[in-house]
């Protein structure tokens, strides 16, 4: 316990030190540090008053100034979070998971708020929608990027945008377009990852093309009516995903786990159909090697409900690997739940564009810090490899043949 507490204190000091360069004034940096302290408090609601109380302030004014009136760039903090996540959780085989979550709101003034569907509530309701990219590796998972979705009703109302202090050059972007920009930023920053996973909202548009050009694999959800066709394959396949699924035989299905859940392995039935082997050079002349385009189908064991995924992977990739990649999507859902319940992701009280981005980015940094602490705390103890120890081992008279080799 003492080791964990010391790791906590050390990590918190490190995070605050890294943030310091983002702010022109020391008092703003102190407010940002106090903001994170408030997010880490045991208060169930991370409101301005609660954070102020945790910081020992007589009122929420410093917190409000940090999110609203002070001048600092939330995108610089986003980049700091990204670098921090890579430093502590980075792995070449990581999966970048794209998903969205809703922020329930009252009224019409909060930037981007509208009556729209959110999975958080399971219905159409008054809310903001944030699109997020989470980094998931064998070391842990944390948020890496975020974007506030602005519905067309907002884009058609310049006075409303101005009142919410949205940038003058902001234009309408679909959720897949927001996701594509986040993926492009990760690639430009040389973030180590091999895969992208997302649900059916993100399995269309330019994301597939961009990932093929970048040499990244993907498992992206698609609708039942999404068309698939094979070529240069022994088995001819043509039709919608739903139509193809109806032609499958019992032998085509395999029961596999997409990862461990709270109730054990997440077992589902899976089918994988290879559609074509293509040379990576067709999409990027600087790349080579065969890649396979395919269709992955998931069937729920209890009710037979089907889900469909378009895939792109190096030739020879197993269905088990693709199922594992798809299973990483659960990490971002767990992250949303933890970030909302423990760190106040959806407790933002500001109404402005930059208020949303600042609040969310500070929560992302706090979440990333805790992910790094968890990774360090759970890491196996390092073996003693001191020179004296090695000398004693190698000079032992009774060495076995195996130890001498």
Secondary structure, 3 states (H helix, E strand, C coil): CHHHHHHHHHHHHHHHHHHHHHCCCHHHHHHHHHHHHHHCCCCCCCCHHHHHHHHCCCCCHHHHHHHCCCCCCHHHHHHHHHHHHHHHHCCCCCEEEEEEEEEECCCCCCCCCEEEEECCCCEEEEEEEEEEEEEEECCEEEEEEEEEECCHHHHCCHHHHHHCCCCCCCCCCCHHHHHHHHHHHHHHCCCCCCEEEECHHHCCCCHHHHHHHHCCEEEEEECCCCEEECCCCCCCCEEEHHHHHHCCCHHHCEEEEEEEECCEEEEEEEEEEEEEEEEHHHCCCCCCCEEEEEEEEEECCCCCCEEEEEEEEECCCCHHHHHHHHHCHHHHHHHHHHHHHHHCCCCCCCCCHHHHHHHHHHHHHHHHHHHHHHHHHHCCCCCCCCHHHHHHHHCCCCCCHHHHC
